[in-house]
């Protein structure tokens, strides 16, 4: 059985004061959740978020991590630094990083290795662009992202790795994949995991949907058999909206 995971991705939003206020308001609203609850926040908010979430069921994550242990990488943050802050999760390979910051499947692989070595759970993002979808390339792109991005990982690594399927055309646009489409594509990713890795890996790996998931569509999406949770951008910035999504089954 896969435990559903609802994770917020705050992107470049919220100051420390706003972080504290949001988590203080959110915590009582999600305390009885059946899903695992995670908030991935900017580096500067991690410590505040950890403190505000102490004693609650909210886990805290980062939005990226560098693969090197230390060194001349101006502006980057290592897995050991995140571990020191007791980060539980880290998002890797988000489409905004792929689009604006030159993220590749190879760097996704290296960052995932670094996270796992530090015992931080990676949320590895995959997904096709609108153009790729229109050209019928969705499956090919996903195959490349999964095979290259997760190359070399073993069964025990997949106890920690979460995959987020986020069609790029659905992110922040208000356009959501239909529940049926999202389910079919996530089913395809699971099929890939079985084919390229192992059937047991396909069965145990949690795969989230992400892209304009909100209070209106979360119940429908979460009803689908293959969808094990959500990676939520915009709607994770508002306590009531995020709590509603977390409590989708209530
Ligand atoms: P969105 O973002 O929910 O605002 O579409 C999702 C994401 O980018 O992870």
Boltz pocket constraint, residues with backbone or C-beta under 6 A from the ligand:
constraints:
  - pocket:
      binder: B
      contacts: [[A, 9], [A, 166], [A, 170], [A, 171], [A, 172], [A, 173], [A, 174], [A, 210], [A, 211], [A, 212], [A, 213], [A, 231], [A, 232], [A, 233], [A, 234], [A, 235]]
      max_distance: 6.0
